Amino acid sequence: MKAKVYLSISACVFFLTAIKAQTTIQGDITLDKITSFTHDQNSCSSSGTMQYIITIANSVLGDSLKIINTSFGTLIDTASNYTGQNPWIINFGNFNYGQSSDVFLNNSPGIAFCNQDQTKIIFIEADSIPVSADTLYNIDNSINGFVSNPCLYESVSGKLYLDNNSNCLFDGTDVPLQSVYVEGVSNYTSPSSYPNLQLFTNSASNGDYSMLVQQTFMTNYTFQIPTYYQFIFPSTFCSPTSFSFTSLPQTGVDFSLQCTSNLDVQCYAQSNGIVRPNIPFFMGPYVSNTGCDSATGQLKLILDPNVTYNAGLSSNPATTVNGDTLIWNYTNLTSLSNGAYWNSFVSRIHLTPTLAVNAGDTLCFRIMSDIPTNDVDVTNNDITICLPVVNSYDPNIKEVSPKGMGPQGNIPVTEDELTYTIHFQNTGNAAAINISVIDSLDSDIIPASLKILGASHTMSPEWLSPGVVTFNFYGINLADSTSDEAASHGSVRFSVKLNSGLLIGTKIKNKAEIYFDFNSAIVTNTALNTIASVTGINEIVSTTAFVNVHPNPFSNNTTFVIQTDNVNETYSFEMFDVLGKNIKSIQEIATKEFQVSRNDLQNGVYFYKIRSAESIISIGKLVVQ
């Protein structure tokens, strides 16, 4: 009767550019170990394999072997003598130890890697149960040798912080930045396959970072923060966004970053952009802060009178409801949230248009956020958005504001800024893990003027090339519309400046490509504006008032309701045709509610303007039918 034999194997691997065999014999068991290890100076790495050849004398049909990793309790491999071969020869391997960079050798000859896993080989006789076992100890399975000429590595280190006092030094009120991504871009004299294990790192809680760089074949290195951080931290004399050098080591490679603004709270609302009669839809009012200082306050949404709010079906209902106003509290908003660029407080509410809403109507909502002290832009804290009511829609659309007049989107030559909103929805049958929105700006747009105003989810922007920007929603896991319609929507919103001196007739076109994971691009509609000589319509509107018009379209009369806290204020009303001709005026309106009659107006589209004594408070479109 044969004995069961245990071979306990532990591996601690050294590098040697040779092939050799070692033989261990006990009774009928012979173990041959064949090893091969090489060091590649060109790639600054080593690789190795180890193979076991087990020979069992006096074997019979049905004998078997098992190889078990005892460190993890897992079965590595099995073998059986199916032919009755005698002696029975079993080859196990190759055990590939893979690639190991010289960075682990710490600039000195020595061990490249060491495998400490324990392995057990069990021989089982086919025709009887073993009653005894012999254990063979102290198997010499190491490969003696070392790397005598490893590539050299040296460090680059520094600190990332907000340089609040702009003196290029970390001191006083400066704030260290944690988890900011730092990357290295390198050039070599040798075509190295594995020159560096650490080409990127993240800053620690104190803002410090350190990275090892391969020095042997180095010609130059550039260290930088990714381009998406440059949307917050523009390159300045005191805070360059990249460093280049030709020698190592390097210390004090500090990114003394300065924000585009210390505090800029802004609000908006994202939705699918279009609603349908008597069919529920979701809206996501949100507040963001693109500055570095944190902000705390309230977000408010004034509902259009022709929608019904359902708190029970809202994923983030209002904290407080006061009449037609929904109120949320937000705390500690900042654009710097553990290295993430975009950090917003986002709600998602369930709204249903009333039965009085028809296709062609417009639903308008006013979104407001508190204005902190020292807010650099107080014009984006009180926004009114209007959604057209239609019967069907493409969920992946692009909007522009000002929309302009007519099908060409005519805007005056004095207009110097456009705001784009890209809406997207996952209408597939599984969650979208990553989404990228690529926007190629028109040649009449100044790329450097791009300012991100809002995003529905955490987002990382990046310039792909001059004038081509991508908004990356990594790890968004956007639900599909079938399983969760409310959570299947997303959006991004940004503003841009136009080149000066554009001629009448110049067309500014813009569309976006939306990539859901590895699917083909979904191309949005083209948002169009045309520089035109537009008279009578000026789209610079005060945000201190909200105007509701109903019905619109109308046949005989329509009613205007001005919602404002101002008292004892008078207004004037003007109405224009599509050519800008003034066709109706009402002066000295002393009430906040007044009517406009059709009289002899023809069916068609018209525009209106309402003024107070100090400013234009509303402009809009009227449809007579």
C-alpha positions, 0 to 999 in steps of 0.5 A: 500500500502506497503512502500519501506524500505532502510537499509543503512549498513556500516561494521567495523569489530572487532574480537570476538570468539563468535556467536551472533544475533542482531535484528532490527524491523521497521513496517513489516520489521525485520532484524536479523544479525548473526555473527561468528568470530574466532581468530586462534593463531596457524595460527596467523590469524582471520576469520569471517562471517556475515549473514542477515535474512530479514523477511517481514510480509504481503508479497504477490506473486511477491514482491522482494528485491535488495541488492546494494553496494553503494560504487561501485554502483554494484548489490550484490544480488536479491530475489523474492517471487515466492511462495507467502510465508507470512511472506516472509523470505530471507537469505543473506550471508554468507558475508565472511570477509576472513583471516586477519593476525595478522601483521595488529595488530602491536603487540598489541590487537585491530581491525583486519580489518574494512569493510567500504563499504556501502550497501543498501537493497531495498524492492519493492512491487509487485502490486503498485509503492511506493509513500513514503519511510521510511529509517532506520538509524544507523544499528548496524552492527559492531561486537564488540571485539578485538584480545587479544593475537595476534602473534608478528611481528618484522622487518628485514631491510637493504640496497642493494648497489654496494660496488665499493670500496669493504670495506663492507660499503655504502660510497663514490662511492657506488651505491644503487640498486633499485627494487632488490628482497629480500626474506625470508625463515622461520622455525617455531615451529608451523605448521602455515597456514598464518604465514606471509603476507610479505615473500618478498620485493623489495629495494627502490630507495635508496637501503633500504628495510624492511620486517615484520617477524612473531616472535611468533613461529620463530626458524630461518630465512634466508634472501637472494637475489634470485639465479639469481642475483648470476650470477652477484653478487657472494657470497664473504666475503664482500657480502654474498648472504644470512643471517641467524639469530634466533632473531628479530628485525634485522637491518643493514642486508645489501647486499653489492654486488660486480659485477663479472665485472664492464664492459663487453660489448659483441656482438652476433646475434641470429637467428633460427640457420639455413636458407633455399635457397632463403627464407627470414629469420630474424637475431637479432644482439645484444650487451649486458653488463654483467657488472655494469657500463653503456656502450654507443657505436655502434653495427656493422654487416657485411653481407655475400655477398650472402644475401639481407638486407630489411630495410623496413621489419626489426623491428629494422633496422640499423641506418646507412648502409655503403656498406655491414655494418649495424650500430646501436647506443646503450646507457647506457647498464648495467646488472642492469636495475630496478632489471632485470638481462639481458639488451641488445640492440637487433635488428631484420633484414630481410635477404634473401639469393640470388639465388646463395645460395644452400643447403650445403652452409654456410652464415657467418656474422661478428658482432662487438661492440665498446670496452670501456675503462676497458672492462674486456674481449675484445675477445667477442666484435668481433664475426663471426657466420656462418649459414648452408643452408639446406632445412628444420629444427627444430626451437628448436635446440641447437648448440655448439662451437667449433662444432668439426670435424665429427659426433662425434664433435671431439675436441682436449684435449687442448680445455677447454671451450664450448659455447652453444646456445639454439634457440627456436620458438613459432610455436603454434597459440597464444603468449607464455606468459612464457618460461623456458629453462632447461639445465642439464649440462654434468658431465664433465662440471664445473657448477660454470664456467657457464657464460651467454653471451647473451639472445634475451629477458629479462631473469632470470637464476636460478640454480634448482640443482647443474648442472641444470640451468633454463633460465626463460623468464617471461612475454616474450609474444613471438608471434606465428609464424603464426601471426608474424614470425619475433617475434616468435624466441628467444635464450640464449647463455652461455659458460662453462669450462670443467673438466681438464684431460679428457681422449681421447674418453670422450663424452660431451653431452648436450641438453635442455628442452623448456617449453612454458607456461604449455605445455609439454617440447620440447627437443632439439637435443643433442649437442655432443663433443668428446675429440680426438687426433686431429692433424692439426686443431687448433680452436683458431682463431684471430677475426681480419679478416673475410674470405668468401669462394665461392663456397662451395661445389665446383667441380673445383676451389673455391675462398677465400676472406680475409676481413681485415684492415691489409695491406702488410700482407702475408698468408699461406693456409693449407688443411687437410683431416678428419684424420688431414693429411695435403694434400695441402699447399700454402705459401707466399700469398700476396693478399687478394683473392686467388683460390684453385684448386681441382686437384686430390682431391676425393669427400668429406669433408676437413678442411682448416686453414689460417695463418698470420705471427702472428696468425691463422685468419680462419679455416673452412670446404670445401666440394668437389663434 
